[in-house]
């Protein structure tokens, strides 16, 4: 069976299921529901990541104005926000 790319969040969840919930993983595979399950995870967590990014950017002052005045700082802060989001969501996915 060929695996399909389901995005970073779906892949994280799949790894979690394989390691920590093998019976659920096996059941999803046997019922042909794994791809749908992982795709739903990917969509949900992509949406959460986008909303979190917007909120954190606003809270931290990572704005278009910052980009215009100090593009390097904007890049550094944007990367930090993405790292924080990845860490937070990865923690949730592993539950």
DODOMI-858256 format. One line per 10 residues: number of its first residue (from 1); their letters; for each residue x, y, z of C-alpha. Coordinates in steps of 0.001 Angstrom, whole numbers, plus 524288, in hexadecimal, padded with zeros to 5 digits. Example, Ala and Ser with C-alpha at 12.3 -4.5 7.8 and 13.67 -1.06 7.14 Angstrom:
2
1> AS> 8300C,7EE6C,81E78 | 83566,7FBDC,81BE4;
REM end
This chain:
95
1> XXXXXXXXXX> 80000,80000,80000 | 805AF,80D05,7FBDE | 80629,81780,80663 | 8014A,824DE,80292 | 806D3,83184,807A0 | 7FD5B,83734,81171 | 80516,84306,81634 | 80D96,8457F,821ED | 8028E,844D8,82BED | 7FCF5,8386A,82631;
11> XXXXXXXXXX> 80A6D,83240,825E1 | 80CB8,835CD,83420 | 7FFDB,82F88,837CA | 802B7,8236D,82FD1 | 80FD0,821A5,836B2 | 80918,8234D,843D3 | 7FEE0,81920,84064 | 80927,80F79,83BB6 | 8110F,810FF,84831 | 806D2,81342,852C6;
21> XXXXXXXXXX> 7F9D7,80E86,84D49 | 7FD37,8031C,8446F | 7EFCE,7FCC6,845C5 | 7E8EB,80928,8414B | 7F2B1,80AA6,83643 | 7F07C,7FC8E,831F7 | 7E1C7,7FE51,83298 | 7E236,80AA1,82A47 | 7EAB9,803D2,82033 | 7E22A,7F7AA,81FD0;
31> XXXXXXXXXX> 7D5C1,7FFAC,81E2D | 7DC04,80826,813AF | 7DA11,81449,81C0D | 7E821,81837,81EF3 | 7E98E,821DF,813BF | 7DCB1,8288F,81712 | 7E049,82918,82583 | 7EDAE,82EFC,822C3 | 7E84F,8387F,818BC | 7DE64,83D57,822B2;
41> XXXXXXXXXX> 7E963,83F21,82C82 | 7F15C,84688,8227B | 7E638,84FAA,81F12 | 7E280,8523D,82D2A | 7F056,854D0,831B4 | 7F3CC,85D0B,825CF | 7E831,865A8,8290E | 7EC49,86663,83752 | 7FA43,869B6,83385 | 7F59A,874AC,82AA9;
51> XXXXXXXXXX> 7ECDF,87A87,8352B | 7F79B,8794D,83F53 | 80132,87FE4,83616 | 7F807,88B57,833F6 | 7F5A4,88CCD,8428C | 803E1,88BA3,84691 | 80847,894DB,83BCA | 7FEC8,89F08,840AC | 8027A,89CE0,84EF4 | 81105,89D98,84C0D;
61> XXXXXXXXXX> 8105A,8A917,842C9 | 814B0,8A173,836E5 | 80DBA,8AA3F,82D4F | 80F24,8AFA3,81FB0 | 814C0,8BBDF,825FF | 81F7A,8B3DD,82C76 | 82216,8AD60,81F6E | 823A2,8BA91,818E1 | 82C5A,8C00D,823A2 | 83482,8B41C,82715;
71> XXXXXXXXXX> 832BD,8A885,81DDF | 83D0A,8A049,824AC | 83669,8A1D3,831E0 | 8295C,89EAB,82B78 | 82F1E,89214,825F6 | 8353A,88E48,832F8 | 828AA,890D6,83A70 | 8206A,889D9,83044 | 82932,87DE2,83116 | 82863,87E1A,83FEF;
81> XXXXXXXXXX> 81996,87E7C,83F26 | 81985,872C9,835E9 | 822B1,86B49,83F00 | 819D4,86E26,84A96 | 80DE3,869C3,84306 | 81472,85D34,83E77 | 81879,859F7,84C61 | 80AFE,85CB3,8520C | 80380,8553E,847B2 | 80D15,849E7,84783;
91> XXXXX> 80AE0,84880,85614 | 7FC28,8480C,853F8 | 7FD2D,83E43,848D3 | 804FD,8351F,8517A | 7F9B0,833A4,85B13;
REM end
